[in-house]
Structure formats: C-alpha cells, structure tokens
C-alpha cells in the first residue's frame, strides 16, 4: 500500500531520523536527504527499499526524495521530540 507508515522497520525509521536531524539543525522543511555521500555515510539499503516499496520515497544514486507523507512523518517526529522535552 502506497504512503503506508504503519509498522516501519528501524532501518526505514533511521532514514526519517536522519531527515529529522536536518530539520532540527536547519529549521527548514526537509524534502530530501543524502543517500550516499562518498565519505562513508550511506542510508541503510533495506530501509531505502522498504520506503520505496511503500511509495514514501524516491531514491537515486546519491539522494532520497521524500514524498509528502514522508515529509509529514518527519515533521511529526520533530514535534514529538520537542514535546518530549517540554517544548
């Protein structure tokens, strides 16, 4: 089912967590993240595949583009983190 967030694996969630990190640092909406940076960082291939199969991302060689549902999930994660620390 496309755009399905239910029961995502930790490997898939790690990609959203990386996007949430960039959202917190930049203060801006994140629409894509780096898949492979050439310096050793690489998004988990199984996580990328899972998100692609669910229609949540489109992945190229070096970038992962987040679909609308994925972008909203990242915003929800950031809100939950802030709420957890009383913000």
Number of C-alpha atoms within 10 A of each C-alpha: 7 11 16 14 17 6 8 14 13 12 18 21 18 16 23 22 17 14 26 24 16 17 17 15 9 10 9 9 15 20 17 18 19 18 20 16 12 8 6 6 10 13 20 15 12 12 19 21 16 16 29 20 15 14 18 23 23 16 18 11 9 13 15 22 19 25 18 13 16 23 21 15 20 26 19 13 17 18 13 13 14 12 10 9 7 7 8
